[in-house]
Amino acid sequence: MEAMNTCASCHATLNDAKLRAPAREFGGSVHRDDRIGCVGCHNGDARDPTVGAHSKAAGFDPHPTHSQVPVICGGCHSDAGFMRRINGRLPVGQAALFNLSLHGKLSAAGDPNAPDCSGCHGKHDVLSPTSPRSPVNRANVARLCSGCHSEETRMAKYGIRTDQFAKWEKSAHGVAFKKGNPNAPTCTGCHGAHASAPPDASSVAHACGRCHEEEMAFFEQSPHSQGFRKRGLAQCVACHSNHDVAPASAILVGTTPDASCMKCHSHDEKPRKAADDIAALLRGARERAAEARAAVARARDRGQHITGAGLALDHVATAEMKVRGVVHTLDPARMEARIGEIDRAVAETLRLVADAERARLLERRGYYVALGLAGLLLLTLTLKVVQLDRRRRRGGA
């Protein structure tokens, strides 16, 4: 590769650090391939070891413009035959998606603030997205987006808020992501990567539904579904918010001032009753589940080993999660059926605790019986020894 790409070998020897840096960065790039090389983006003649490599006749372009970059990248990444030879695992539709995105449209219009391919992937040091050092790696992409979207001066022109990253970090999604949950979404998980666009009111539920499929299906069966559409409300966002999604909890449902239901139904009697009924069902289920967990904890504090307790508590947690899904139907009857699963899992957990306690009591009784028998045997032996000693003394007398 070095023999054919004289660009890199020559620039690596230059005294000017600005001209030398691209060669150093390129050495670790995924584009370090003799079928791509420097001429893949800059044109010119990589086989010419002189300044003739910069020939205008060969189309040499030292500084592609902002709007040219997506065209250059798309020249390879939209060519299915070429990409198959280079890396058959890469999709070839990214350029078309980028052109349809808000980023792409702004970039094509010459907006210098809009990201092009190099703005996210890098220029000479392009790394595979699977590399932990890549800015577009799943672990880094939220901070990458934040680099622009948290900058007030940059975003003021578009009227876009700059607190999304801070909110996401504290959200249920952000916290789960930090804990290593592979399913927790970052920016691209909801907005897309190359086709980045803010979900509108009609599409946000489908963005959420890619992960929360059951919840979306239940929501579609609820009275909220049609009502939200008529009013142009974003389905999931109305109750859960967007970047600052809070953990699902009973406080979302009910008639307390901070419950989500009261955002719209503070003066509606029928919805308030439904909210109260659902909140009561959730509260009772939550209390019974807490009772089961506390019973296991108390037993373990006493040093008891409860066979199957871990699995039983997992069943309780799973049943609770299923209930959170069916809440979206706003149907107390359907919730009661799911809550029955919690009650069965709780009953099984309490049975295991009770069995363990009975086994402990039996063991303790057996210990006391054994101790009593041992004491009786010791007393019998002691009396026997005393009796033998008396006989020996009488015989001696």
C-alpha positions in Angstrom: 0.0 0.0 0.0 2.8 2.4 0.9 4.5 1.9 -2.5 1.3 2.9 -4.3 0.2 5.8 -2.0 3.1 8.2 -2.2 0.8 10.9 -0.8 1.0 9.4 2.7 4.7 8.4 2.5 5.7 11.9 1.3 3.5 13.9 3.8 4.8 11.8 6.7 8.3 13.3 6.1 7.3 17.0 5.7 8.5 19.5 8.3 5.2 21.4 8.4 3.1 19.7 11.1 -0.1 20.8 9.5 0.8 18.9 6.3 2.3 16.0 8.2 -0.7 15.4 10.5 -3.0 14.0 7.8 -0.5 11.3 6.9 -0.2 10.3 10.6 -4.0 10.2 11.1 -4.6 8.4 7.8 -2.3 5.6 9.0 -5.0 4.3 11.4 -8.0 5.0 9.2 -10.3 2.5 7.7 -9.6 4.2 4.4 -6.0 3.1 4.5 -6.5 0.9 1.5 -4.8 1.0 -1.9 -8.3 1.0 -3.5 -9.2 4.2 -1.7 -6.2 6.1 -0.4 -5.8 9.9 -0.5 -6.9 10.2 -4.1 -10.3 8.6 -3.2 -11.3 12.0 -1.7 -8.7 14.5 -3.1 -8.1 13.0 -6.6 -4.6 13.6 -8.0 -2.0 10.9 -8.8 -0.9 8.8 -5.8 1.8 7.1 -7.9 3.7 10.3 -8.7 6.4 11.0 -6.0 6.7 14.7 -7.1 4.4 17.7 -6.8 2.9 16.4 -10.0 0.7 14.3 -7.7 -1.2 17.6 -7.1 -1.9 18.1 -10.9 -5.0 20.0 -11.7 -5.4 17.9 -14.7 -5.8 14.9 -12.4 -8.5 16.8 -10.6 -6.5 17.4 -7.4 -8.6 19.2 -4.8 -6.8 19.9 -1.5 -9.9 21.3 0.3 -13.3 19.8 -0.7 -16.1 22.2 0.3 -18.6 21.6 3.0 -21.3 20.6 0.5 -18.9 18.5 -1.6 -18.0 16.2 1.2 -21.3 14.1 1.2 -21.0 13.8 -2.6 -17.5 12.5 -2.3 -18.3 10.0 0.5 -21.5 9.0 -1.3 -19.5 8.3 -4.4 -18.1 5.1 -2.8 -20.7 4.4 -0.1 -23.6 4.4 -2.6 -21.7 2.1 -5.1 -22.9 -1.4 -4.1 -20.3 -3.2 -6.3 -17.4 -1.2 -4.8 -18.6 -1.5 -1.2 -19.1 -5.3 -1.7 -15.4 -5.5 -2.5 -14.3 -3.3 0.3 -16.6 -4.3 3.1 -19.8 -6.2 2.2 -21.2 -5.7 5.7 -21.7 -1.9 5.2 -25.1 -0.7 3.8 -25.0 1.5 0.8 -28.0 3.8 1.4 -26.4 6.2 3.9 -25.9 9.0 1.4 -29.5 8.9 0.2 -30.7 9.0 3.8 -28.4 11.9 4.7 -29.6 13.9 1.7 -33.2 13.5 3.0 -32.3 14.5 6.6 -32.4 18.0 8.0 -28.6 17.8 8.4 -28.3 16.9 4.7 -30.6 19.6 3.4 -28.8 22.3 5.4 -25.4 21.0 4.3 -26.5 21.0 0.7 -27.7 24.5 1.1 -24.2 25.5 2.2 -24.9 26.0 5.9 -21.5 25.8 7.6 -23.1 24.9 10.9 -24.7 21.7 9.5 -22.7 18.5 9.9 -21.4 16.7 6.9 -19.9 13.2 6.9 -16.5 14.4 8.2 -18.2 16.4 11.0 -19.3 13.1 12.6 -16.9 10.5 11.3 -13.7 12.5 11.1 -11.6 13.4 8.1 -8.3 11.6 7.7 -8.8 9.5 10.9 -12.1 7.8 10.0 -12.5 4.8 12.3 -14.9 1.9 12.1 -18.1 2.6 14.2 -17.3 -0.5 16.1 -14.0 1.0 17.4 -14.4 2.4 21.0 -12.4 5.4 19.8 -14.8 6.3 17.0 -16.9 9.3 17.7 -19.9 7.5 16.2 -19.5 4.5 18.3 -22.6 3.8 20.3 -20.8 4.7 23.5 -19.7 8.1 22.2 -22.4 9.2 19.8 -24.6 11.1 22.4 -21.6 13.3 23.4 -20.8 13.8 19.7 -24.3 15.1 19.0 -24.1 17.2 22.1 -21.0 18.9 20.7 -23.3 20.9 18.4 -26.7 20.6 20.1 -25.5 21.9 23.5 -23.9 25.0 22.0 -26.4 27.9 22.5 -24.8 30.2 19.9 -24.9 27.5 17.2 -28.5 26.4 17.9 -30.0 29.9 18.4 -30.2 30.3 14.6 -32.5 27.3 14.4 -34.6 27.9 17.5 -33.5 24.5 19.0 -33.1 24.0 22.7 -29.7 23.1 24.0 -30.6 21.1 27.1 -31.4 17.8 25.4 -28.2 16.0 26.3 -28.3 17.1 30.0 -31.9 15.9 30.2 -31.1 12.6 28.5 -28.2 11.8 30.9 -30.6 12.0 33.8 -33.4 10.2 32.1 -34.4 6.5 32.4 -32.7 6.0 29.0 -29.5 7.8 29.9 -29.2 6.0 33.3 -29.8 2.6 31.7 -27.2 3.4 29.0 -24.6 4.3 31.6 -25.2 1.0 33.3 -24.4 -0.8 30.1 -27.9 -1.7 29.0 -27.4 -2.6 25.3 -31.0 -1.7 24.5 -31.0 1.8 26.0 -31.3 4.4 23.2 -28.9 7.2 22.6 -29.6 10.1 20.1 -29.4 7.9 17.0 -31.6 5.3 18.6 -34.6 7.6 18.3 -33.6 10.2 15.7 -31.7 7.9 13.3 -28.1 8.3 12.2 -27.8 9.4 8.6 -31.6 10.2 8.3 -31.6 12.3 11.5 -34.8 14.1 11.9 -37.0 15.1 14.9 -40.0 12.8 15.2 -43.2 14.7 14.8 -46.5 14.2 16.6 -47.6 11.5 14.2 -44.4 9.4 14.2 -43.1 9.7 17.8 -45.0 6.6 19.0 -43.5 4.5 16.2 -40.0 5.7 17.2 -40.8 4.6 20.8 -42.5 1.5 19.6 -39.4 0.1 18.0 -38.4 -0.8 21.6 -41.7 -0.6 23.4 -43.7 -2.6 21.0 -46.2 -4.0 23.5 -46.8 -0.6 25.1 -47.5 0.9 21.7 -49.9 -1.9 20.8 -51.8 -1.3 24.1 -51.9 2.4 23.6 -53.4 2.0 20.1 -56.3 0.2 21.8 -56.9 3.0 24.3 -59.2 6.0 24.2 -56.1 8.2 24.2 -55.0 7.0 20.7 -57.8 8.7 18.7 -58.0 11.6 21.1 -54.3 12.4 20.7 -54.4 12.2 16.9 -57.4 14.6 16.7 -55.5 17.1 18.9 -52.2 16.7 17.2 -50.5 15.5 20.4 -47.4 13.4 20.4 -48.6 10.1 21.9 -45.8 9.0 24.2 -44.4 12.4 24.9 -47.6 13.8 26.4 -47.2 11.6 29.5 -43.5 10.5 29.4 -41.8 13.6 27.9 -39.0 13.1 25.3 -35.4 13.6 26.3 -36.1 13.6 30.0 -38.1 10.4 30.1 -38.7 9.5 33.7 -38.7 5.9 35.0 -42.1 4.3 34.8 -43.8 4.6 38.2 -47.2 4.7 39.8 -46.9 8.5 40.2 -47.6 8.8 36.4 -51.1 7.6 37.0 -53.7 9.0 39.4 -55.2 12.3 40.6 -52.3 13.7 42.7 -51.2 17.1 41.5 -48.0 15.7 39.9 -49.6 12.8 38.1 -49.6 12.9 34.3 -53.3 12.4 34.1 -53.9 15.7 35.8 -52.2 17.6 33.0 -55.4 17.2 31.0 -58.1 15.8 33.2 -57.9 17.8 36.4 -61.6 18.7 36.0 -63.0 15.7 34.2 -64.9 13.4 36.5 -65.0 10.2 34.5 -61.3 10.2 33.6 -60.5 11.1 37.2 -62.3 8.1 38.4 -60.6 5.8 35.9 -57.2 7.3 37.0 -58.1 6.7 40.7 -59.1 3.1 40.0 -55.9 2.4 38.0 -53.7 4.1 40.6 -55.4 2.0 43.4 -54.7 -1.2 41.5 -51.1 -0.3 40.9 -50.6 0.8 44.5 -52.0 -2.5 45.8 -49.9 -4.6 43.5 -46.8 -2.5 44.4 -47.4 -3.0 48.1 -47.9 -6.8 47.8 -44.7 -7.0 45.7 -42.8 -5.0 48.3 -44.1 -7.4 51.0 -42.7 -10.4 49.1 -39.3 -8.7 48.7 -39.3 -7.7 52.4 -40.2 -11.2 53.5 -37.2 -12.6 51.6 -34.9 -9.9 52.9 -35.9 -10.6 56.5 -35.4 -14.3 56.1 -31.9 -13.8 54.6 -31.1 -11.4 57.5 -31.8 -14.4 59.8 -29.3 -16.4 57.8 -31.9 -18.5 56.0 -31.3 -19.9 52.6 -34.5 -19.9 50.6 -34.2 -22.2 47.6 -35.9 -20.6 44.5 -36.4 -17.2 46.1 -34.3 -15.4 43.5 -36.3 -16.9 40.6 -39.6 -16.2 42.4 -38.7 -12.5 42.8 -37.7 -12.3 39.2 -41.2 -13.6 38.4 -42.6 -10.8 40.6 -40.5 -8.2 38.8 -41.5 -9.5 35.4 -45.2 -9.5 36.3 -44.9 -5.9 37.5 -43.3 -4.9 34.2 -46.2 -6.5 32.3 -48.6 -4.5 34.3 -46.8 -1.2 33.4 -47.4 -2.2 29.8 -51.2 -2.8 30.1 -51.7 0.5 31.9 -51.6 2.1 28.4 -55.0 0.6 27.6 -56.6 2.6 30.5 -58.7 -0.5 31.1 -58.9 -1.5 34.8 -60.4 -4.9 33.9 -57.4 -5.8 31.7 -55.1 -4.6 34.4 -56.7 -6.8 37.0 -55.8 -9.9 34.8 -52.2 -8.8 34.7 -52.1 -8.0 38.4 -53.3 -11.5 39.0 -49.9 -12.6 37.7 -48.2 -10.4 40.3 -50.3 -11.9 43.1 -49.5 -15.5 42.0 -45.8 -14.7 41.9 -46.1 -13.0 45.3 -47.9 -16.0 46.7 -45.2 -18.4 45.4 -42.5 -16.2 47.0 -44.3 -16.1 50.4 -44.8 -19.9 50.2 -41.1 -20.4 49.7 -40.4 -18.2 52.7 -42.9 -20.0 54.8 -41.5 -23.4 53.8 -38.0 -22.2 54.7 -39.3 -21.0 58.1 -41.0 -24.3 58.8 -37.8 -26.2 57.9 -35.9 -23.9 60.2 -38.3 -24.5 63.1 -38.2 -28.3 62.5 -34.4 -28.2 62.4 -34.4 -26.2 65.6 -36.8 -28.6 67.3 -34.6 -31.5 66.2 -31.6 -29.8 67.6 -33.4 -29.3 71.0 -34.6 -32.9 71.0 -31.0 -34.1 70.2 -29.7 -31.8 72.9 -32.2 -33.2 75.4 -31.3 -36.8 74.6 -27.7 -36.0 74.9 -28.3 -34.4 78.3 -30.3 -37.4 79.4 -27.6 -39.8 78.3 -25.0 -37.8 80.1 -27.2 -37.8 83.3 -27.7 -41.6 83.0 -23.9 -42.1 82.6 -23.2 -39.8 85.5 -25.7 -41.7 87.7 -24.2 -45.0 86.6 -20.7 -43.8 87.4 -21.9 -42.7 90.9 -23.6 -46.1 91.4 -20.5 -48.1 90.4 -18.3 -45.9 92.7 -20.6 -46.6 95.6 -20.5 -50.4 95.0 -16.7 -50.2 94.8 -16.5 -48.4 98.1 -18.8 -50.9 99.8 -16.9 -53.8 98.5 -13.7 -52.2 99.7 -15.1 -51.8 103.2 
